């Protein structure tokens, strides 16, 4: 089997000449024959001036390179696109599949024997793993790590749950303009991903549970020296993987996905974890259904006391022992024989853990934060293919609720009218927003965290039932039904809801129902017309996206990238 510089030679019709030419050019950068004769570890570079979450990537790259060279292999850094949640227009989710394609094709094109994928911000790690499992080169994930906490007026702060909470206070007139500006400078005190159990940390924890990272890699804060040390150790292990190491297809089995779902539920993780895990599974031979998330969630308690479901931050989770310590509480729910990138099994990998006396962040099984997992899957005539609610971050009194629909046609319509004093809305209503799904928005934006109408917020109301085919940030909270599938832009039932219709939410019974009779719904469906295709979706990536993106229950991957199952 070929390796290193002899791997994947450019096609010139003469293999010896291809190798001769490749070595001639790379020697222009000063490499010796000794270096070029070694196996190659590729290292992804996702750094960008627009990506503060990945601000420590240059330092991590140097540490990975050091680990690779200490183990006798040759590190080679290559770039992929860099996506940041707050800077990607129209939404980072729109670009996730492009990053997955970029990662996959670079892995295929370059002469790498193993790869370290460095990522963190919400869509980057899922994109990298989607690409890695399709390319199926030995791969190890290195998260960038969460940011440190900030402080404001004696209060501990962390992006981005507190971003949303403080903005809600400001919108409700309970926080001054001067204070919100000062808080704005305190919410993100360092590089790294959000300091709460948002999507980035959710994915990192799931990757650790799936056996794709070194033990402990999910929670180390981005600025800590331990983050640099684990990067070096990751490089060392990646060098070992160049010698016929385990591939993603061998790790990402049914048992690995089971463990990821247990982790997702136990940490009160982001609803985005459902979409991304479904997309990763779609690249494998494992079929994953929404029912599996719900079945595992009913048996798995929330044990991690972190915002937005609890009170603490990722920094505190790390000090409490992190994922290895949490998995000690979950052993009976995990598939401990699942394979691990370290070699051996998950059970082997978590034998070493820190048991921190007196810590209160990781709850024991006999005193959970919540008796059931962080999220539930809903079905009903409003969501025939499913919807998701983060029950751990919802208001208990609204988990069973019937109210009048107040409908917004799009994100733009909601933005324009939500604070109109003339809006006909009460706190008991159900706010509905449509045309915010994978195709309708496009890109299924994190607009599902619909703000409380200003006139309601000013009364001190902090939660209402809200529903959409959009997503929501993992840092957000509230009684919010998301990912309604099929979406309204393709004629899903959400497209048929009218102002004044009654909607019933019953989380205990996992149902979401539009209380309109079937005959009336059939009449509305006959009268429904699909939204026109926007001008900017007539060409390029936007056209590709619109024509091939799957629905939320399938992970919003492109249909032509899904695995051909045997």
C-alpha positions as CSV (number, residue, x, y, z in Angstrom):
1,X,0.0,0.0,0.0
2,X,1.4,3.4,-1.0
3,X,1.8,6.1,1.6
4,X,3.2,9.6,2.1
5,X,4.3,11.4,-1.1
6,X,3.6,8.3,-3.2
7,X,-0.1,8.4,-2.3
8,X,-2.7,9.6,-4.8
9,X,-0.3,10.8,-7.5
10,X,-1.4,13.4,-9.9
11,X,-2.3,11.9,-13.3
12,X,0.3,12.6,-15.9
13,X,0.3,9.2,-17.5
14,X,3.7,8.3,-15.9
15,X,3.7,7.6,-12.1
16,X,7.5,7.9,-11.7
17,X,7.4,11.4,-13.4
18,X,4.4,12.3,-11.2
19,X,6.4,11.6,-8.0
20,X,9.5,13.3,-9.5
21,X,7.5,16.4,-10.2
22,X,5.7,16.4,-6.8
23,X,9.0,16.1,-5.0
24,X,10.7,18.8,-7.1
25,X,8.0,21.3,-6.2
26,X,7.8,20.5,-2.5
27,X,11.6,20.7,-2.2
28,X,11.2,24.3,-3.2
29,X,9.9,24.8,0.4
30,X,13.1,23.3,1.8
31,X,12.0,19.8,2.7
32,X,14.7,17.0,2.9
33,X,14.4,13.5,1.5
34,X,14.2,12.2,5.0
35,X,11.1,14.4,5.8
36,X,9.5,13.5,2.4
37,X,10.0,9.7,3.0
38,X,7.9,9.7,6.1
39,X,4.1,9.0,6.4
40,X,2.1,12.2,6.2
41,X,-0.4,13.6,8.7
42,X,-2.7,16.2,7.2
43,X,-3.9,19.0,9.6
44,X,-6.9,21.1,8.6
45,X,-6.6,24.8,9.0
46,X,-9.9,26.5,9.8
47,X,-8.5,29.7,11.0
48,X,-9.9,33.0,9.8
49,X,-9.9,36.6,10.9
50,X,-13.7,36.3,10.8
51,X,-13.7,33.3,13.2
52,X,-12.9,34.2,16.8
53,X,-14.1,30.7,18.0
54,X,-11.0,29.3,16.1
55,X,-8.7,32.0,17.2
56,X,-6.4,29.5,18.9
57,X,-6.1,27.3,15.8
58,X,-2.6,28.5,14.8
59,X,-1.3,27.6,18.2
60,X,-3.0,24.2,18.1
61,X,-1.6,23.5,14.7
62,X,2.0,24.0,16.0
63,X,1.3,21.7,18.9
64,X,-0.2,19.0,16.6
65,X,2.8,19.3,14.3
66,X,5.1,18.9,17.3
67,X,3.3,15.7,18.3
68,X,3.4,14.3,14.8
69,X,7.2,14.9,14.4
70,X,7.9,13.5,17.9
71,X,6.2,10.3,16.7
72,X,8.3,10.2,13.5
73,X,5.8,11.3,10.9
74,X,5.5,14.4,8.7
75,X,2.8,17.0,9.4
76,X,1.3,19.0,6.5
77,X,-1.2,21.7,7.0
78,X,-4.0,22.3,4.5
79,X,-6.8,24.8,4.5
80,X,-10.6,24.4,4.2
81,X,-13.3,27.1,4.4
82,X,-13.8,28.6,7.8
83,X,-17.4,29.1,9.1
84,X,-18.4,31.2,12.0
85,X,-21.9,31.3,13.3
86,X,-22.2,35.1,13.6
87,X,-20.4,36.0,10.4
88,X,-21.9,33.6,7.8
89,X,-24.6,35.0,5.6
90,X,-27.4,33.9,5.3
91,X,-26.6,31.3,7.9
92,X,-23.7,28.9,8.8
93,X,-26.0,25.9,8.2
94,X,-26.3,27.0,4.5
95,X,-22.5,26.5,4.2
96,X,-22.1,23.3,6.3
97,X,-22.5,21.0,3.4
98,X,-20.0,23.1,1.3
99,X,-17.4,22.7,4.1
100,X,-18.1,19.0,4.3
101,X,-17.5,18.7,0.5
102,X,-14.4,20.8,0.8
103,X,-13.0,18.6,3.6
104,X,-13.8,15.4,1.9
105,X,-12.3,16.4,-1.4
106,X,-9.1,17.8,0.2
107,X,-8.7,14.5,2.0
108,X,-9.1,12.6,-1.2
109,X,-6.9,14.9,-3.3
110,X,-3.9,15.3,-1.0
111,X,-1.3,12.5,-0.1
112,X,-2.3,12.2,3.6
113,X,-2.2,8.9,5.5
114,X,-4.2,10.3,8.4
115,X,-5.9,13.6,9.2
116,X,-6.4,15.8,12.3
117,X,-9.5,17.9,11.8
118,X,-9.5,21.0,14.0
119,X,-12.9,22.6,14.5
120,X,-15.3,24.0,17.0
121,X,-17.8,26.6,15.9
122,X,-21.2,25.0,15.5
123,X,-21.2,23.6,11.9
124,X,-17.5,23.0,11.5
125,X,-17.0,19.8,13.4
126,X,-20.1,18.1,11.9
127,X,-19.0,19.2,8.4
128,X,-15.5,17.8,9.0
129,X,-16.7,14.5,10.3
130,X,-19.3,14.2,7.4
131,X,-16.4,14.7,5.0
132,X,-14.1,12.4,6.9
133,X,-16.4,9.5,7.0
134,X,-17.1,9.8,3.2
135,X,-13.4,10.0,2.4
136,X,-12.7,7.4,5.1
137,X,-9.1,8.3,5.9
138,X,-8.0,7.6,9.5
139,X,-9.1,10.8,11.2
140,X,-9.0,12.3,14.7
141,X,-11.0,15.3,15.9
142,X,-9.4,18.1,17.8
143,X,-11.9,20.6,19.3
144,X,-10.7,24.2,19.7
145,X,-12.3,24.3,23.2
146,X,-14.7,26.6,24.9
147,X,-14.0,30.2,25.9
148,X,-13.5,31.3,29.5
149,X,-16.3,33.0,31.5
150,X,-16.8,36.7,31.7
151,X,-18.0,38.9,34.6
152,X,-20.3,41.9,34.8
153,X,-21.6,43.6,38.0
154,X,-20.6,40.5,40.1
155,X,-22.4,38.1,37.8
156,X,-20.7,35.3,35.8
157,X,-21.4,35.5,32.1
158,X,-21.0,33.2,29.1
159,X,-21.8,33.5,25.5
160,X,-24.3,33.0,24.2
161,X,-27.1,32.1,26.6
162,X,-26.3,35.3,28.5
163,X,-26.2,37.2,25.3
164,X,-29.8,36.2,24.7
165,X,-30.9,36.7,28.3
166,X,-29.4,40.2,28.6
167,X,-30.7,41.2,25.3
168,X,-34.2,40.1,26.5
169,X,-33.7,42.2,29.5
170,X,-32.7,45.2,27.4
171,X,-35.7,44.7,25.0
172,X,-38.0,44.5,28.0
173,X,-36.8,47.8,29.3
174,X,-35.1,46.3,32.4
175,X,-31.5,47.0,31.3
176,X,-30.1,50.4,30.2
177,X,-28.3,51.1,26.9
178,X,-25.1,51.8,28.8
179,X,-25.2,48.5,30.6
180,X,-25.9,46.4,27.5
181,X,-22.9,48.0,25.8
182,X,-20.6,47.2,28.8
183,X,-22.0,43.7,28.9
184,X,-21.3,43.3,25.2
185,X,-17.6,43.7,26.0
186,X,-17.7,41.1,28.8
187,X,-19.6,38.3,27.2
188,X,-16.8,36.9,25.2
189,X,-13.6,37.3,27.2
190,X,-11.4,34.9,25.2
191,X,-11.2,33.0,22.0
192,X,-13.0,29.6,21.8
193,X,-16.5,28.4,21.4
194,X,-19.5,29.4,23.4
195,X,-19.0,28.8,27.1
196,X,-22.3,27.1,27.7
197,X,-23.8,23.8,26.4
198,X,-24.5,25.3,23.0
199,X,-24.1,23.5,19.7
200,X,-20.3,23.7,19.6
201,X,-19.8,22.1,23.0
202,X,-22.6,19.6,22.4
203,X,-20.9,18.4,19.3
204,X,-17.5,18.2,21.0
205,X,-19.0,16.1,23.8
206,X,-20.7,13.8,21.3
207,X,-17.5,13.4,19.4
208,X,-15.8,12.3,22.6
209,X,-18.6,9.8,23.3
210,X,-18.4,8.5,19.8
211,X,-14.7,7.8,20.2
212,X,-13.5,10.3,17.6
213,X,-11.3,12.4,20.0
214,X,-8.8,11.8,22.8
215,X,-10.4,11.4,26.2
216,X,-11.0,14.8,27.8
217,X,-10.7,16.7,24.6
218,X,-14.2,18.2,24.6
219,X,-14.1,20.5,27.7
220,X,-10.6,21.9,28.1
221,X,-10.9,25.7,27.8
222,X,-9.4,27.1,24.6
223,X,-6.8,29.3,26.3
224,X,-5.5,26.6,28.7
225,X,-2.1,25.0,28.4
226,X,-3.9,21.6,28.6
227,X,-5.6,22.4,25.3
228,X,-2.1,22.8,23.7
229,X,-0.9,19.6,25.4
230,X,-3.9,17.6,24.1
231,X,-3.2,19.0,20.7
232,X,0.3,17.6,20.9
233,X,-1.0,14.2,22.0
234,X,-3.5,14.3,19.2
235,X,-0.7,14.8,16.7
236,X,1.2,11.8,18.2
237,X,-1.9,9.6,17.9
238,X,-2.5,10.8,14.3
239,X,1.1,9.7,13.5
240,X,0.3,6.3,14.8
241,X,-2.8,6.2,12.7
242,X,-0.8,6.5,9.5
243,X,0.2,2.9,9.9
244,X,-3.0,1.3,8.9
245,X,-5.0,3.0,11.7
246,X,-8.7,2.7,12.4
247,X,-11.0,4.5,9.9
248,X,-14.1,6.6,10.6
249,X,-16.3,4.0,9.0
250,X,-15.1,1.5,11.6
251,X,-15.7,3.8,14.6
252,X,-19.0,5.4,13.5
253,X,-21.2,2.3,14.0
254,X,-24.7,1.9,15.5
255,X,-23.1,1.6,19.0
256,X,-21.2,4.9,18.5
257,X,-24.4,6.7,17.5
258,X,-26.2,5.3,20.5
259,X,-23.4,6.6,22.7
260,X,-23.6,10.0,21.1
261,X,-27.4,10.2,21.7
262,X,-27.0,9.2,25.3
263,X,-24.4,12.0,25.7
264,X,-26.7,14.5,23.9
265,X,-29.5,13.8,26.3
266,X,-27.4,13.7,29.4
267,X,-25.8,17.1,28.9
268,X,-29.0,18.8,27.9
269,X,-27.4,19.4,24.5
270,X,-28.4,21.6,21.6
271,X,-31.3,20.6,19.3
272,X,-28.8,21.1,16.5
273,X,-27.2,17.9,17.7
274,X,-30.1,16.0,16.2
275,X,-29.7,17.5,12.8
276,X,-25.9,17.1,12.7
277,X,-25.9,13.6,14.1
278,X,-28.5,12.6,11.5
279,X,-26.4,14.0,8.7
280,X,-23.3,12.2,9.9
281,X,-25.2,8.9,10.2
282,X,-26.5,9.5,6.6
283,X,-22.9,9.2,5.4
284,X,-22.6,5.8,7.0
285,X,-24.2,2.4,6.8
286,X,-26.1,3.1,10.0
287,X,-29.8,4.2,9.7
288,X,-30.8,6.6,12.5
289,X,-34.4,7.6,13.2
290,X,-35.8,10.4,15.3
291,X,-37.6,7.8,17.4
292,X,-34.1,6.6,18.6
293,X,-33.4,10.1,20.0
294,X,-36.7,10.0,21.9
295,X,-36.4,6.4,23.1
296,X,-32.9,7.0,24.5
297,X,-34.0,10.3,25.9
298,X,-36.8,8.7,28.0
299,X,-34.1,6.5,29.7
300,X,-31.3,9.1,30.0
301,X,-31.5,11.8,32.7
302,X,-29.9,15.2,32.3
303,X,-26.9,15.1,34.7
304,X,-24.9,18.2,33.7
305,X,-25.9,21.4,35.4
306,X,-25.0,23.9,32.6
307,X,-26.7,26.8,31.0
308,X,-29.1,26.9,29.2
309,X,-30.7,23.9,31.1
310,X,-28.9,24.7,34.4
311,X,-26.6,27.2,36.0
312,X,-22.9,26.6,35.2
313,X,-20.5,26.9,32.3
314,X,-18.2,24.6,30.2
315,X,-15.2,25.8,32.2
316,X,-16.9,24.4,35.4
317,X,-17.8,21.2,33.6
318,X,-14.2,20.7,32.8
319,X,-13.1,21.3,36.4
320,X,-15.6,18.8,37.5
321,X,-14.0,16.0,35.4
322,X,-15.6,16.6,32.0
323,X,-16.9,13.9,29.7
324,X,-14.8,11.0,31.2
325,X,-16.3,11.7,34.6
326,X,-19.8,12.0,33.3
327,X,-19.5,8.7,31.4
328,X,-18.9,7.0,34.8
329,X,-22.4,7.9,35.7
330,X,-23.8,6.7,32.4
331,X,-21.9,3.4,32.1
332,X,-25.0,1.2,32.2
333,X,-26.5,3.3,29.3
334,X,-23.5,3.3,27.1
335,X,-22.2,0.7,24.6
336,X,-18.7,0.4,26.2
337,X,-17.5,-2.1,23.5
338,X,-17.7,0.6,20.8
339,X,-14.4,1.2,19.0
340,X,-12.3,4.2,19.8
341,X,-9.8,6.2,17.8
342,X,-7.2,5.5,20.5
343,X,-7.5,1.8,19.7
344,X,-9.4,-0.6,21.8
345,X,-12.9,0.4,23.1
346,X,-14.7,3.3,24.7
347,X,-14.7,1.4,27.9
348,X,-10.9,1.2,27.7
349,X,-10.6,4.9,26.9
350,X,-12.6,6.1,30.0
351,X,-10.9,4.0,32.6
352,X,-8.8,7.0,33.6
353,X,-10.9,9.9,35.0
354,X,-10.7,12.6,37.6
355,X,-13.2,12.2,40.5
356,X,-13.4,15.7,41.9
357,X,-14.5,15.8,45.6
358,X,-17.5,18.1,46.2
359,X,-18.2,19.1,42.6
360,X,-21.8,19.9,41.9
361,X,-21.8,20.3,38.1
362,X,-22.1,16.6,37.2
363,X,-25.0,15.2,39.1
364,X,-25.3,11.6,40.4
365,X,-27.8,9.3,38.8
366,X,-29.9,9.3,42.0
367,X,-30.2,13.1,42.0
368,X,-30.4,14.2,38.3
369,X,-31.0,17.7,37.1
370,X,-33.9,16.4,35.0
371,X,-35.4,12.9,35.1
372,X,-35.6,12.7,31.3
373,X,-33.1,13.7,28.6
374,X,-32.7,17.2,27.3
375,X,-34.9,16.9,24.3
376,X,-38.0,15.2,23.0
377,X,-39.3,14.4,19.5
378,X,-42.8,15.5,18.7
379,X,-45.2,14.3,16.0
380,X,-48.7,15.1,14.9
381,X,-50.6,16.5,12.0
382,X,-48.5,19.7,12.2
383,X,-45.2,17.7,12.1
384,X,-45.8,14.3,10.3
385,X,-42.0,13.7,9.9
386,X,-41.2,15.1,13.3
387,X,-40.2,18.2,15.3
388,X,-37.9,18.8,18.2
389,X,-38.3,20.5,21.5
390,X,-35.5,21.1,24.1
391,X,-37.6,20.2,27.1
392,X,-34.8,20.7,29.5
393,X,-34.8,24.4,28.7
394,X,-38.6,24.9,28.4
395,X,-41.0,26.3,31.0
396,X,-42.8,23.4,32.8
397,X,-46.1,25.2,32.8
398,X,-46.1,25.5,29.0
399,X,-45.2,21.9,28.3
400,X,-48.9,21.2,27.9
401,X,-50.5,24.2,26.2
402,X,-53.3,25.1,23.8
403,X,-53.4,28.5,22.2
404,X,-54.3,30.6,19.3
405,X,-51.9,30.8,16.4
406,X,-50.2,34.1,15.6
407,X,-48.6,33.5,12.2
408,X,-45.6,35.1,10.6
409,X,-44.9,34.3,6.9
410,X,-41.1,34.5,7.2
411,X,-38.1,35.6,9.3
412,X,-38.4,39.0,7.6
413,X,-42.1,39.3,8.4
414,X,-41.5,38.3,12.0
415,X,-38.7,40.9,12.3
416,X,-40.8,43.6,10.9
417,X,-44.0,43.0,13.0
418,X,-42.9,41.3,16.2
419,X,-42.6,44.6,18.1
420,X,-45.6,46.4,16.5
421,X,-47.8,47.7,19.3
422,X,-50.8,46.9,17.1
423,X,-49.8,43.2,16.9
424,X,-52.8,41.1,18.0
425,X,-51.0,38.8,20.5
426,X,-51.3,37.7,24.1
427,X,-49.0,35.7,26.3
428,X,-51.3,32.6,25.9
429,X,-51.0,32.6,22.1
430,X,-48.7,30.3,20.0
431,X,-46.3,32.2,17.8
432,X,-45.8,30.4,14.5
433,X,-43.2,31.3,11.9
434,X,-42.9,29.6,8.6
435,X,-40.7,29.6,5.5
436,X,-37.6,29.3,7.7
437,X,-36.6,25.8,6.9
438,X,-33.8,24.3,4.8
439,X,-35.2,25.5,1.5
440,X,-37.6,28.3,2.6
441,X,-35.1,30.6,4.3
442,X,-32.7,29.2,2.8
443,X,-30.3,27.4,5.2
444,X,-32.7,26.8,8.1
445,X,-31.4,29.7,10.2
446,X,-31.3,29.9,14.0
447,X,-34.3,32.2,13.9
448,X,-36.5,29.7,15.8
449,X,-35.7,31.6,19.0
450,X,-38.4,34.0,18.1
451,X,-38.2,37.0,20.5
452,X,-41.1,37.6,22.9
453,X,-43.2,40.5,21.4
454,X,-42.0,43.7,23.0
455,X,-45.4,44.6,24.5
456,X,-45.5,41.2,26.1
457,X,-41.8,41.3,27.3
458,X,-42.5,44.7,28.9
459,X,-45.0,42.9,31.1
460,X,-42.2,40.7,32.5
461,X,-43.2,37.7,30.4
462,X,-40.0,35.7,29.5
463,X,-41.4,32.7,27.6
464,X,-44.2,31.8,25.2
465,X,-44.9,28.7,23.1
466,X,-43.2,29.3,19.7
467,X,-43.1,27.0,16.7
468,X,-41.3,27.0,13.3
469,X,-39.4,25.0,10.7
470,X,-36.2,26.9,11.7
471,X,-33.5,25.9,14.1
472,X,-32.4,27.5,17.4
473,X,-29.0,28.1,18.9
474,X,-28.0,25.5,21.5
475,X,-27.4,28.4,23.8
476,X,-31.1,29.5,23.7
477,X,-33.9,28.6,26.1
478,X,-37.7,28.6,26.1
479,X,-40.7,26.5,25.1
480,X,-39.9,26.3,21.4
481,X,-40.8,23.7,18.9
482,X,-38.3,23.5,16.0
483,X,-37.3,21.6,12.9
484,X,-41.0,21.0,11.9
485,X,-40.8,18.6,9.0
486,X,-41.7,18.7,6.2
487,X,-41.1,22.4,6.1
488,X,-43.7,24.9,4.9
489,X,-41.7,25.9,1.7
490,X,-42.4,22.4,0.3
491,X,-46.0,22.3,1.3
492,X,-45.7,20.9,4.8
493,X,-48.7,21.4,7.2
494,X,-47.0,24.5,8.7
495,X,-47.8,26.2,5.4
496,X,-51.5,25.7,6.1
497,X,-51.8,27.4,9.5
498,X,-53.8,30.6,9.7
499,X,-54.1,33.3,12.3
500,X,-56.6,32.2,15.0
501,X,-56.3,28.5,14.5
502,X,-55.9,26.5,17.7
503,X,-52.7,24.6,18.3
504,X,-52.1,22.0,21.0
505,X,-48.7,21.2,22.4
506,X,-48.4,18.1,24.6
507,X,-44.7,17.2,25.3
508,X,-45.5,14.4,27.7
509,X,-47.4,12.7,24.9
510,X,-44.9,13.8,22.3
511,X,-47.6,15.5,20.1
512,X,-48.1,18.8,18.3
513,X,-51.5,19.2,16.7
514,X,-53.2,21.8,14.5
515,X,-56.8,21.7,15.7
516,X,-58.4,22.1,12.2
517,X,-60.4,19.3,10.6
518,X,-58.9,17.2,7.8
519,X,-61.4,18.5,5.2
520,X,-60.5,22.1,5.8
521,X,-56.8,21.3,5.7
522,X,-57.2,19.5,2.4
523,X,-59.0,22.6,1.0
524,X,-56.2,24.8,2.2
525,X,-53.6,22.5,0.6
526,X,-55.3,22.6,-2.8
527,X,-55.2,26.4,-2.6
528,X,-51.5,26.6,-1.5
529,X,-48.9,27.8,-3.9
530,X,-45.2,27.3,-3.5
531,X,-43.1,30.4,-2.8
532,X,-41.3,31.6,-5.9
533,X,-37.6,30.7,-6.3
534,X,-35.5,33.8,-5.4
535,X,-33.2,35.2,-8.1
536,X,-30.1,34.5,-6.1
537,X,-31.0,30.8,-6.0
538,X,-30.9,30.4,-9.8
539,X,-27.1,29.7,-10.0
540,X,-24.1,28.4,-8.3
541,X,-24.0,26.9,-4.8
542,X,-27.4,28.4,-3.9
543,X,-29.0,26.5,-6.8
544,X,-27.2,23.3,-5.9
545,X,-28.3,23.7,-2.3
546,X,-31.9,24.4,-3.1
547,X,-32.2,21.4,-5.5
548,X,-30.5,18.8,-3.3
549,X,-30.8,19.7,0.4
550,X,-32.8,17.1,2.5
551,X,-35.3,17.9,5.1
552,X,-34.5,18.3,8.8
553,X,-35.3,14.8,9.9
554,X,-32.7,13.5,7.4
555,X,-30.0,16.0,8.6
556,X,-30.2,18.6,5.8
557,X,-27.3,17.0,4.0
558,X,-27.3,16.9,0.2
559,X,-29.1,13.8,-1.2
560,X,-26.2,12.9,-3.5
561,X,-23.7,12.9,-0.6
562,X,-25.6,10.4,1.5
563,X,-24.2,6.9,1.7
564,X,-25.3,4.2,-0.7
565,X,-26.3,1.6,1.8
566,X,-25.5,-2.1,1.0
